[in-house]
Amino acid sequence: MTSVRGRRVVLRSLIPTDFPAWQEVRRRNDAWLTPWEPARNPNLPDVVESGEAFAMRCSARERERQLGTGFGFGIFVPDPTAGRRRARERFCGEINLSSVQRGPFQSAYVGYWIDQAQAGNGYMPEALVVLARFAFEQVHLHRIQVSIIPRNHRSRRVVEKLKLRDEGIAQRYLEINGVWEDHIRYAMTVEEWHDRRDELCRTWLD
């Protein structure tokens, strides 16, 4: 299990015992998240409703991690209601480094989502900085890319806060909720990370 920490957020691999917390957040945020995600395959078990399917998803992410082809993380934030018998962090979303490619490309894609109840607290920009540090300093990538539907202003606000470079619009880039959607591509290279590392860590992590 991989775990990395920021100022407030903890990113760690999801495990089968996370299912109840993950399910509660996903059920409550269905209308908030569905417009921005690929349609679920009706021929496969619904991972939101099936603990077994969620466990298989965790196993698949673990295999990706072992192969170095992907790194999926749950986002955990401080839980002010936690007592001595409860975990001090609560699950609030996910951020993933996926489709890691080596060779001359040395690149990966970043995707993320957060519980609507936790939006606006600065957790996601912090999580993205933590992930960027992990991608460039531990996975040793050269480039990461975040692709966002233009009208998804909340998601765009995350990368704009961090001043990731806008590389323009890729037309009909991904099939989202049954529609081929344009996406704005935002990117950062390791050279940009080194130039801005101190500023980003000081602002979001220290």
N, C-alpha and C positions, 0 to 999 in steps of 0.2 A: 504494500500500500504506500502510495506517494503522498506526501503532505508538504505544503509550503505555506508560509505565513507572511501576512502584511502587518500594517499597524493595527487594524481591527479584524480583517477578514482572515479566515483560514481556508485554504483550498486543499481538499484531500479527496482521494479516490472514494467513490461511493461503494458501499458493501451491502449485501442483502439485508442486513438489519436496519439499514436506513430507509427501507421501503415505506413504513407507516408515515414518517415525516415527509418523505418525497411525495407520496400519494396525496397526503392532505394538501400540500402546496399546489400540486398539479391540478387536483380537482377544483380547488378554489380559484385558480387562475386560468381556467380553460378558455374563457372568452377573451382574456387579456393576451394569451399566447398563441391561440390557434391561427389568427390571421397571418402570422409571420413564420409559420412552420410548414414543412412538407405534410401532405395528407397522409394519414396512417393507412397502412396496407390492411384492407378488411380481411385478408386471408391469414393474417398473423394475429396471435394473441395481443390484446390491448395491454401494453406495459403498465398503463396507469391503473388498471383493475386487477392485474395478475401479479402476485408476488413471485411466482415462478418465472414469468417473463422478465420481471425486473432483475431477478438473480441471474438469468441468462445474459441480460444486458451488462450486468456488472462483470460477469466472466469474460464477455467479449471485449470489454474495455481493458480488463487485466491482460488479456492476450495481446492486445494492441500495445499496451505499455511494455510488456516483455519483449515484443518485437521491435519496439521503438517507432512504431508507425502512427501512434496516437496517444494522447494523454488527456483523459477526461477527469474533471474535478467537480465535486460539489462545492458550493460556496456556503460557508458557515460564518455566522456573525454573532456577536455577544447577545446572550439571552438575559435581559434584566430580571426576568421572573424566575430564573433558575435558582433552586435551593440546593442544599448539600447533596440531595439524592438525585439531582437531575444534571444532565450535561450543561456545561456553561455556554455552549454555542448552539444556535439553532440553524437548521438548514434553510436557505432562502433562494437557492438558484443553482445554476450550473455554468461553467465556462470550460470550453474544450479546445485543445490544440489537436487538430485532426489532419489526416492525409499528409503526414510527414513524408517528404520526399528528399532523398539524399542525392548523391552524384553532383552534377554541376548546378542543380537547382537549390538544394538545401533550404527548403521552404515548407510552410504549413499554413493551414487556414484556422481562423479563430471564430468560434460561435459562442453566444452567451444568451442567457435569459435570467430574469430575476422576479421574485414574488412582488406583485404590485404593492403589497403592504409595506415592502422595504425599499421601494423605488424612491429616489430623491434624497437618500442619505449618503450618497457618494460611495456606496459599497462597490458598485460595478466598475467605475474608473479605477478604484484601488485594486480590485481583482484583476483588471486587465494589465495594470503595471506589474503586479506580482507575476502574472503569467508571462509577460514579455521578458522579465528578468530571468524566469525559469527557461524560456525558449532560447534566449541568446546566451545565457551563462552556464546552463546545465545541459541542455539538449544541443547547444552549439549550432543553431540554425543561422542562416544568413538573412531570412526574410519571413515576416508573418503578414497575413492579409485578413482583413475583416470585410465581408461583403454585406451590404445593408440595402433593403428596399428604400427608395428615395423618400416615400411618405412615412417611413417609420422614424419619426422625428426623435422619439425618446432614445432609441438605439443609436441614432446618429449623434445625439448630444454627448454620449459617452466618448466616442472617438474624437469629437470636436473639442471636448475639454482637454484631452491629451494631445491635441494638435497632430494627430496622425495625418500623413500625407494623403490627399484625395487624388486618386489616379483616374478618375472619370467613371462614366457609366458603361457597364457591360449590358448590352441589350438581351432581354429574354434569357437571363443567366441561369436561373434556377427555377424549378417547378415548386411553387409554394401554394399550399392549400388548393391544388388543382389548376393553378394558373402559372404560365411561364412569365416570371417577373423580372424587370430590369433591376440591377443592383449597382450601387455605388461601391467601388473598390477603394478601401483605405489600406495603406500599407506602412510598414516600418522595416528598415534594414538594420543589420547589426551596426553599421557605421553611424546611422542616426541614433541608435540606442546608446552607443558610447558617447556621442556628442551631447545627449540629453539625459543621460542616466542620473547624474547628480541632481539635476533639477526635478525630474520626475520622482525620484525616491524621496527627496526632501519634501516635496509637496504632498505626496500620497502615502509614503511608507514610514518615514522617520517620526 
